[in-house]
Amino acid sequence: MSRRTLGRALALTLALTAGTAVAAPSPASAGPIPRAPGHRLVDAYAGAPVAARPLPGTQPPQHPHLAPNGRSGMHADGWGSATSPWSGPLGTRPRADSERMALLGGECATVTFDRAGRIVTVCGTFTGFLVKLLDPRSLATLAEYRLPQRPSTVEAITRLDFSRIFKDTSGGAYAYLDDEDRLVLADSRQHIVRLAHRQRADGGWEFTVTDDWDLGERVPHDCATWADPYPDGSCDPVTSVMPDWQGRVWWVTRQGRIGTVDPATGTIRSVRLNGEEIQNSFSVAADGVSIVSDHALYEFTAAADGTPAAVWRQTYDRGTGTKPGSVNQGSGTTPDIFGDGGRYVAITDNADDRMHVLVYRRDADVPAGRRLVCEVPVFASGASTTDNSLISWGDSLVVENNYGYEDVSSLTFGRSVVGGVTRIDVRPDGSGCETVWESGERSPSVVPKLSAGNGLLYLYTKDHNSLGVDAWYLTAVDFRTGQTRWKQLVGTGVGYDNNWAPITLGPDGTAYIGVFNGLAAVRDDG
């Protein structure tokens, strides 16, 4: 079959399967993700088990319209802390399992947990995005709902250029689980939908759409083809959605539109940032919404009618181009709200030489020139960028270096990135920041997680290998010291590349990692 014929066949498959709700009649399993040759040539485990040492301090406040902290989305809570309240694996005879969601592709990025601990996730495949309900132990599919096709997927298949998929953060990549166990996302039609899951009379499970808000009057939606950006303004994909503390659903688009939906009335309000792009998600506190574009960091609130209103705007060094390891020319981080009462917000910049961690005061009435708390350069000159959220706990931040990672083809044949992980603390008096520790671990593209329940920071790492083995590890680092405590092999080969998906810590202590062919899980077996 020729490349052109293959592209047409796959495109036809996409057209036939788009926009379908499917309920699995019984738990469906595709089997584990195959390991590539060479897995017996690398260590299966290194280090030693540790005792849990819970971190002092308190979690971010519970958002009233999100599922409990740690269960609600990619960044764990409304503040975007990437911190879970419970313990992850401690390294006691850890076991790695996986479930293949598709032969090619199938990566499950956003992983959330309902009240019973079942996984509600969004998985991106080469045939589109699927919302899945999974058993947390076996990873078997209980039900699924197929989202409308993204233009980038159709273009990628027909042109056999899959980089288009990897740089598209729209169509459901960012989603959240609300306080009633409903998954909320924006699909590729520029609709915000709420999906509930329920058990049928026959014992099977299914997803149902409980709400559907069409943003078409506010957002251009002629998205038959994919472009980056859309030069004629004909299409503006929705990047992310999050609720505020009043219950409005906020949304942002790639071309800088920021809006709200009132769930009670369906009223939609929006504004636009001229000439600015938004490729990251955003964070929400009781007193405001923190949003970063490729030019500036903003604090927003909503007017009485729901229209977004900018409280302040702070530009940053966006550099002169997109680095290898970044989606666009700008900050690669979802803003982190942190500190006592949410007094600070942090992002990274895109400075040409060395990326900086930037910490700002969030208050509306900060005197001129006093908003910036610190600007800390991190990692090596000429090899420094991140496209993943910071971790925050108390007055501490952790940042990883993704420089050199582009997509799943970047790290084959034993290759890796330059790496680096750094912890930075804001001084107690707010006068600046200090670097606490630096680690040489290579965590190419994962959204890392911190367990407040045991004091371990979890990375997904890959070292250089002279034999050409591509070995991927769940790696536990001591948050207090930066010392690597243990590593567990998850798998080998491109099927285990996580390609920007996060680590998610489950309520039962399992660490889940979205990987290229599905979902992997590491849990203690002792």
C-alpha positions as CSV (number, residue, x, y, z in Angstrom):
1,M,0.0,0.0,0.0
2,S,1.4,3.4,-1.0
3,R,1.8,6.3,1.5
4,R,-0.9,8.2,-0.3
5,T,-3.3,5.2,-0.3
6,L,-2.6,4.5,3.4
7,G,-3.3,8.2,4.2
8,R,-6.6,8.1,2.3
9,A,-7.6,4.8,4.0
10,L,-6.9,6.2,7.5
11,A,-8.6,9.4,6.7
12,L,-11.7,7.4,5.7
13,T,-11.5,5.5,9.0
14,L,-11.5,8.8,10.8
15,A,-14.5,10.1,9.0
16,L,-16.5,7.0,9.8
17,T,-15.7,6.9,13.5
18,A,-15.8,10.6,14.5
19,G,-18.4,11.7,17.1
20,T,-19.4,8.3,18.4
21,A,-20.4,7.3,21.9
22,V,-19.6,3.7,22.7
23,A,-20.4,1.7,25.9
24,A,-18.3,-1.4,26.5
25,P,-20.6,-4.3,27.3
26,S,-18.0,-5.8,29.5
27,P,-14.5,-4.8,30.6
28,A,-12.4,-4.7,27.5
29,S,-8.6,-5.3,27.6
30,A,-6.1,-4.8,24.8
31,G,-3.2,-6.4,26.7
32,P,0.1,-4.9,27.8
33,I,2.2,-2.6,25.7
34,P,5.0,-4.6,24.1
35,R,8.5,-3.9,25.2
36,A,11.2,-3.3,22.6
37,P,14.2,-5.6,22.4
38,G,16.9,-4.8,25.0
39,H,14.9,-4.7,28.2
40,R,17.0,-7.5,29.7
41,L,20.1,-5.4,29.1
42,V,19.1,-2.7,31.5
43,D,18.5,-2.6,35.2
44,A,14.9,-3.4,36.1
45,Y,15.3,-1.6,39.5
46,A,17.9,0.6,41.1
47,G,18.1,2.1,44.6
48,A,16.2,1.0,47.7
49,P,12.7,1.4,49.3
50,V,12.1,4.4,51.5
51,A,9.9,5.2,54.4
52,A,7.2,7.8,53.9
53,R,8.1,11.2,55.3
54,P,5.0,13.4,54.8
55,L,5.7,17.1,54.0
56,P,4.7,19.7,56.5
57,G,2.2,22.3,55.4
58,T,-1.2,22.2,53.8
59,Q,-2.6,21.4,50.4
60,P,-4.1,24.2,48.3
61,P,-7.6,25.0,49.3
62,Q,-10.3,22.7,47.8
63,H,-11.9,24.2,44.8
64,P,-15.7,24.0,45.3
65,H,-16.4,23.0,41.7
66,L,-13.6,20.5,41.2
67,A,-13.2,16.9,42.3
68,P,-11.1,16.6,45.4
69,N,-7.5,17.7,45.2
70,G,-5.3,15.1,43.4
71,R,-8.3,13.6,41.5
72,S,-9.5,16.5,39.3
73,G,-7.0,17.0,36.4
74,M,-3.5,17.1,34.9
75,H,-2.2,19.6,37.5
76,A,-4.0,18.1,40.5
77,D,-6.0,21.1,41.8
78,G,-7.2,24.6,41.1
79,W,-3.9,26.2,41.9
80,G,-2.0,23.9,39.5
81,S,0.4,22.6,42.2
82,A,1.0,19.1,40.6
83,T,1.0,17.8,44.2
84,S,-1.1,14.9,45.6
85,P,-2.1,14.6,49.2
86,W,-1.6,10.8,49.4
87,S,1.5,8.7,49.1
88,G,2.8,7.3,45.8
89,P,4.8,4.1,45.6
90,L,7.7,3.8,48.0
91,G,9.9,1.5,46.0
92,T,9.0,-1.7,47.9
93,R,9.2,-4.4,45.1
94,P,7.5,-2.1,42.7
95,R,5.7,-3.7,39.8
96,A,5.1,-2.0,36.4
97,D,2.0,-2.8,34.4
98,S,0.6,-1.3,31.2
99,E,-2.5,-1.4,29.0
100,R,-2.4,-0.8,25.3
101,M,-5.1,1.6,24.2
102,A,-4.3,1.4,20.4
103,L,-1.8,-0.3,18.1
104,L,-0.3,3.1,17.3
105,G,-0.8,6.0,19.6
106,G,-3.4,5.8,22.4
107,E,-1.7,8.0,24.9
108,C,-3.8,8.8,28.0
109,A,-2.8,12.3,29.2
110,T,-5.4,13.8,31.6
111,V,-6.1,11.1,34.3
112,T,-8.8,11.8,36.9
113,F,-10.5,9.6,39.5
114,D,-14.2,9.4,40.4
115,R,-15.5,8.9,44.0
116,A,-15.0,5.1,43.7
117,G,-11.5,5.4,42.4
118,R,-12.3,4.6,38.8
119,I,-10.1,6.3,36.2
120,V,-11.8,8.9,33.9
121,T,-9.2,9.8,31.2
122,V,-8.8,11.3,27.8
123,C,-6.6,9.3,25.4
124,G,-5.3,10.7,22.2
125,T,-4.9,8.3,19.3
126,F,-4.1,8.6,15.6
127,T,-7.9,8.1,15.0
128,G,-8.9,10.8,17.5
129,F,-9.5,11.5,21.1
130,L,-11.4,9.0,23.3
131,V,-12.8,9.6,26.8
132,K,-12.4,6.4,28.7
133,L,-13.6,4.9,32.0
134,L,-11.0,2.4,33.2
135,D,-10.7,0.0,36.1
136,P,-7.8,1.4,38.2
137,R,-6.2,-2.0,38.9
138,S,-6.5,-3.9,35.6
139,L,-6.7,-0.8,33.4
140,A,-9.4,-2.5,31.4
141,T,-11.8,-0.2,29.5
142,L,-15.3,-0.1,31.0
143,A,-16.8,2.5,28.7
144,E,-15.6,5.1,26.1
145,Y,-16.8,8.1,24.2
146,R,-15.3,9.2,20.9
147,L,-14.8,13.0,20.6
148,P,-15.1,14.8,17.3
149,Q,-12.0,14.6,15.1
150,R,-9.4,17.3,15.4
151,P,-8.2,18.9,12.1
152,S,-4.6,18.3,13.1
153,T,-5.2,14.5,13.2
154,V,-6.8,14.4,9.8
155,E,-4.0,16.5,8.3
156,A,-1.4,14.3,10.0
157,I,-2.8,11.1,8.6
158,T,-3.4,12.4,5.1
159,R,0.1,14.1,4.9
160,L,1.9,11.5,7.1
161,D,3.3,14.4,9.2
162,F,2.5,13.4,12.8
163,S,4.3,16.5,14.3
164,R,1.0,18.3,13.7
165,I,-0.6,16.1,16.3
166,F,2.2,16.6,18.9
167,K,2.0,20.4,18.8
168,D,-1.8,20.7,19.1
169,T,-3.1,21.2,22.6
170,S,-6.7,21.6,21.6
171,G,-9.7,19.3,21.3
172,G,-9.8,17.9,24.7
173,A,-6.2,17.5,25.8
174,Y,-6.9,19.6,28.9
175,A,-10.0,18.5,30.8
176,Y,-11.1,18.4,34.4
177,L,-13.4,16.3,36.6
178,D,-15.9,18.4,38.5
179,D,-17.4,18.0,42.0
180,E,-20.1,15.7,40.6
181,D,-17.7,13.4,38.8
182,R,-18.4,14.9,35.4
183,L,-15.6,15.4,32.9
184,V,-15.6,18.8,31.3
185,L,-13.7,19.6,28.2
186,A,-13.8,21.6,24.9
187,D,-13.9,19.5,21.8
188,S,-12.7,20.3,18.3
189,R,-16.1,21.8,17.3
190,Q,-15.6,24.6,19.8
191,H,-18.2,23.1,22.1
192,I,-17.7,22.8,25.8
193,V,-19.3,19.5,27.0
194,R,-19.9,17.9,30.3
195,L,-19.8,14.1,30.3
196,A,-21.3,11.9,33.1
197,H,-20.7,8.2,33.4
198,R,-23.2,5.7,34.9
199,Q,-23.8,2.0,35.2
200,R,-26.5,0.6,33.1
201,A,-29.1,-2.0,34.1
202,D,-27.1,-4.7,32.4
203,G,-24.1,-3.9,34.5
204,G,-22.1,-2.2,31.8
205,W,-21.1,1.5,31.8
206,E,-21.7,4.4,29.5
207,F,-20.9,8.1,29.1
208,T,-23.7,10.6,28.5
209,V,-23.6,14.3,27.6
210,T,-25.3,16.3,30.3
211,D,-24.5,19.8,29.0
212,D,-23.2,21.2,25.6
213,W,-22.3,24.9,25.2
214,D,-21.6,26.0,21.6
215,L,-18.9,28.8,21.5
216,G,-19.5,29.3,17.8
217,E,-20.7,32.8,18.0
218,R,-17.6,33.9,19.9
219,V,-14.9,31.6,18.4
220,P,-14.2,31.1,14.7
221,H,-14.8,27.5,13.9
222,D,-14.1,26.9,10.2
223,C,-11.6,24.2,11.2
224,A,-11.7,21.8,8.2
225,T,-7.9,21.8,7.9
226,W,-5.1,22.5,10.4
227,A,-2.6,25.3,10.4
228,D,-0.3,26.8,13.0
229,P,-1.5,29.5,13.3
230,Y,-4.6,30.0,11.2
231,P,-3.5,33.1,9.2
232,D,-7.0,34.1,8.1
233,G,-8.5,33.8,11.5
234,S,-11.0,31.2,10.3
235,C,-10.4,28.8,13.1
236,D,-9.4,29.3,16.8
237,P,-9.1,26.0,18.7
238,V,-10.0,26.0,22.4
239,T,-7.0,25.2,24.5
240,S,-8.3,24.6,28.0
241,V,-11.2,24.9,30.4
242,M,-11.4,25.4,34.1
243,P,-14.1,26.6,36.6
244,D,-13.8,29.6,38.8
245,W,-15.0,29.6,42.4
246,Q,-18.4,31.0,41.4
247,G,-19.1,28.1,39.1
248,R,-18.5,29.8,35.7
249,V,-16.6,27.7,33.2
250,W,-13.6,29.7,31.9
251,W,-12.0,28.9,28.5
252,V,-9.0,30.1,26.5
253,T,-8.2,29.7,22.8
254,R,-4.9,29.4,20.9
255,Q,-5.4,32.9,19.4
256,G,-5.8,34.6,22.7
257,R,-9.5,34.6,23.3
258,I,-10.6,34.3,27.0
259,G,-14.1,33.6,27.9
260,T,-16.7,32.3,30.4
261,V,-19.8,30.3,30.3
262,D,-22.5,30.6,33.0
263,P,-23.8,27.0,33.4
264,A,-27.1,28.2,34.8
265,T,-28.0,30.4,31.9
266,G,-25.7,29.4,29.1
267,T,-24.5,33.0,28.8
268,I,-21.1,33.3,27.1
269,R,-18.8,36.3,27.5
270,S,-15.3,36.8,26.1
271,V,-12.4,39.2,25.4
272,R,-9.4,38.8,23.2
273,L,-5.7,39.5,23.7
274,N,-4.5,41.0,20.4
275,G,-1.6,39.2,18.8
276,E,-1.0,36.8,21.6
277,E,-1.3,33.0,21.7
278,I,-2.3,30.7,24.6
279,Q,-1.0,27.2,24.5
280,N,-1.1,26.3,28.2
281,S,-3.8,25.7,30.7
282,F,-4.5,28.1,33.5
283,S,-5.0,28.2,37.3
284,V,-7.8,29.4,39.5
285,A,-7.9,30.8,43.1
286,A,-10.9,32.1,45.0
287,D,-9.9,35.7,44.0
288,G,-8.8,35.3,40.4
289,V,-7.6,33.4,37.4
290,S,-4.0,33.3,36.3
291,I,-3.4,33.0,32.6
292,V,-0.2,33.1,30.6
293,S,0.1,33.9,26.9
294,D,3.3,33.8,24.7
295,H,3.9,37.5,25.6
296,A,2.7,38.1,29.2
297,L,1.3,36.7,32.5
298,Y,-2.2,38.0,33.4
299,E,-4.5,38.0,36.5
300,F,-8.2,38.1,35.5
301,T,-11.5,38.3,37.4
302,A,-15.0,38.3,36.0
303,A,-17.3,41.4,35.8
304,A,-20.8,41.1,37.1
305,D,-22.0,39.8,33.8
306,G,-19.2,37.3,33.5
307,T,-17.0,39.2,31.1
308,P,-13.3,38.5,31.8
309,A,-11.5,41.6,33.1
310,A,-7.7,41.9,33.4
311,V,-6.5,43.0,36.8
312,W,-2.8,43.2,35.8
313,R,-0.5,42.3,33.0
314,Q,3.2,41.4,33.3
315,T,5.4,40.9,30.2
316,Y,8.4,38.5,30.3
317,D,11.4,37.7,28.1
318,R,9.9,35.5,25.3
319,G,13.2,35.1,23.5
320,T,13.7,35.2,19.7
321,G,12.3,31.8,18.7
322,T,10.8,28.5,19.7
323,K,13.4,26.2,21.3
324,P,13.6,22.4,20.8
325,G,11.4,21.2,23.7
326,S,8.8,24.0,23.5
327,V,5.5,24.2,21.7
328,N,5.7,27.9,20.9
329,Q,7.8,31.1,21.5
330,G,6.7,31.8,25.0
331,S,6.3,30.3,28.5
332,G,5.7,26.5,28.5
333,T,4.2,26.4,31.9
334,T,0.7,26.6,33.3
335,P,0.9,29.3,36.0
336,D,1.3,27.9,39.6
337,I,-0.5,29.8,42.3
338,F,1.2,29.1,45.6
339,G,2.4,30.5,49.0
340,D,0.4,31.5,52.0
341,G,-3.2,32.3,50.8
342,G,-2.1,32.1,47.2
343,R,0.1,35.2,47.4
344,Y,2.4,34.2,44.6
345,V,2.2,33.0,41.0
346,A,5.1,31.5,39.1
347,I,5.9,30.7,35.4
348,T,9.0,30.2,33.3
349,D,10.1,32.5,30.5
350,N,11.7,31.7,27.1
351,A,14.9,33.7,27.4
352,D,17.4,32.8,24.7
353,D,20.4,31.9,26.9
354,R,19.0,30.5,30.1
355,M,15.4,30.0,31.0
356,H,14.3,31.8,34.2
357,V,11.8,30.8,36.9
358,L,9.7,33.9,37.5
359,V,7.8,34.5,40.7
360,Y,5.3,37.4,41.0
361,R,3.0,38.8,43.7
362,R,-0.6,38.3,42.8
363,D,-2.3,41.1,44.7
364,A,-4.0,43.7,42.6
365,D,-2.5,46.7,44.4
366,V,1.2,45.9,44.3
367,P,3.3,49.1,43.8
368,A,4.9,49.7,40.5
369,G,8.1,47.7,40.1
370,R,7.4,45.5,43.1
371,R,5.4,42.7,41.4
372,L,8.4,40.6,40.5
373,V,9.7,38.6,43.5
374,C,12.6,36.8,41.7
375,E,14.0,35.8,38.3
376,V,16.2,32.7,38.7
377,P,18.2,31.3,35.8
378,V,18.1,27.5,35.5
379,F,20.0,24.8,33.6
380,A,22.9,25.2,31.1
381,S,23.5,28.1,28.8
382,G,21.9,27.5,25.4
383,A,20.2,24.3,26.6
384,S,17.3,25.3,28.8
385,T,13.6,25.2,28.4
386,T,10.5,23.5,29.7
387,D,7.0,22.9,28.4
388,N,5.6,21.4,31.6
389,S,4.1,22.9,34.7
390,L,6.2,23.7,37.8
391,I,5.5,21.8,41.0
392,S,4.7,24.0,44.0
393,W,4.5,23.2,47.7
394,G,4.5,25.9,50.4
395,D,7.0,28.5,49.2
396,S,8.9,25.9,47.0
397,L,9.0,25.3,43.3
398,V,10.5,22.5,41.2
399,V,11.3,22.8,37.5
400,E,12.6,20.3,35.0
401,N,14.5,20.8,31.7
402,N,12.9,19.5,28.5
403,Y,15.5,21.0,26.1
404,G,15.9,18.8,23.1
405,Y,12.6,16.8,23.2
406,E,10.4,17.4,20.2
407,D,8.2,14.3,19.8
408,V,8.4,10.5,20.1
409,S,11.1,10.3,17.4
410,S,13.5,12.5,19.4
411,L,14.9,9.9,21.8
412,T,15.1,6.7,19.9
413,F,18.3,4.5,19.6
414,G,19.5,5.3,23.1
415,R,19.3,9.0,22.9
416,S,18.2,11.4,25.7
417,V,18.1,15.1,26.5
418,V,20.6,17.2,28.6
419,G,18.1,17.1,31.5
420,G,18.2,18.7,34.9
421,V,15.8,19.3,37.7
422,T,16.0,22.2,40.2
423,R,14.2,23.2,43.4
424,I,13.8,26.9,44.1
425,D,12.4,28.4,47.3
426,V,11.0,31.9,47.9
427,R,12.6,33.5,51.0
428,P,10.4,33.7,54.1
429,D,10.4,37.5,53.9
430,G,9.5,37.5,50.2
431,S,12.7,39.4,49.4
432,G,13.8,37.0,46.6
433,C,14.5,33.3,46.0
434,E,17.2,30.7,46.6
435,T,18.2,27.6,44.7
436,V,17.9,24.7,47.2
437,W,19.2,21.8,45.1
438,E,20.0,20.7,41.5
439,S,19.6,17.2,40.1
440,G,21.1,15.8,36.9
441,E,18.1,13.5,36.2
442,R,16.9,13.5,32.6
443,S,13.1,13.8,32.6
444,P,12.5,14.6,28.9
445,S,8.9,15.6,28.7
446,V,6.7,14.5,31.7
447,V,4.5,16.6,33.9
448,P,6.1,15.5,37.2
449,K,4.2,15.0,40.5
450,L,5.0,15.5,44.1
451,S,3.5,13.3,46.9
452,A,2.8,15.4,50.0
453,G,2.0,12.0,51.7
454,N,5.6,10.7,51.5
455,G,7.9,13.5,50.4
456,L,8.9,12.0,47.0
457,L,9.0,13.8,43.7
458,Y,8.2,11.5,40.8
459,L,9.9,11.9,37.4
460,Y,9.8,9.8,34.2
461,T,13.4,9.5,33.1
462,K,15.5,8.2,30.3
463,D,19.3,8.1,30.2
464,H,21.6,7.8,27.3
465,N,22.3,4.1,26.4
466,S,25.4,3.1,24.4
467,L,23.6,-0.1,23.3
468,G,20.8,1.8,21.8
469,V,18.2,0.6,24.3
470,D,15.4,3.1,25.0
471,A,14.6,2.4,28.7
472,W,12.0,4.5,30.5
473,Y,11.9,4.7,34.4
474,L,9.6,6.0,37.1
475,T,12.2,7.8,39.2
476,A,11.6,8.9,42.8
477,V,13.6,11.9,44.1
478,D,13.7,13.2,47.7
479,F,11.9,16.5,47.6
480,R,13.9,17.8,50.6
481,T,17.4,16.9,49.3
482,G,17.2,16.3,45.6
483,Q,18.7,12.8,46.1
484,T,17.5,10.1,43.7
485,R,16.1,7.3,45.9
486,W,15.0,4.6,43.5
487,K,14.1,3.8,39.8
488,Q,11.7,1.3,38.4
489,L,11.8,0.3,34.7
490,V,8.4,0.9,33.2
491,G,9.2,-0.3,29.6
492,T,11.5,-0.1,26.6
493,G,10.9,1.4,23.2
494,V,8.8,4.2,21.7
495,G,5.6,2.7,23.0
496,Y,6.7,3.8,26.5
497,D,7.7,7.4,25.5
498,N,5.3,9.6,27.4
499,N,5.3,12.5,24.8
500,W,4.3,15.3,27.3
501,A,1.7,13.3,29.3
502,P,1.8,13.5,33.1
503,I,2.5,11.2,35.9
504,T,-0.7,11.0,38.0
505,L,-0.7,9.6,41.6
506,G,-3.8,7.5,42.3
507,P,-5.7,7.4,45.7
508,D,-4.5,3.8,46.1
509,G,-0.8,4.8,45.9
510,T,-0.3,3.8,42.2
511,A,1.6,6.0,39.9
512,Y,0.1,6.2,36.4
513,I,2.0,7.4,33.3
514,G,0.4,8.2,30.0
515,V,2.6,6.7,27.4
516,F,2.6,6.7,23.6
517,N,0.6,3.4,23.3
518,G,-1.6,3.7,26.3
519,L,-1.3,3.9,30.1
520,A,1.3,2.5,32.4
521,A,1.0,1.9,36.1
522,V,3.7,1.4,38.9
523,R,2.6,0.2,42.3
524,D,4.4,-1.3,45.3
525,D,4.0,-5.1,45.6
526,G,5.1,-5.5,49.1
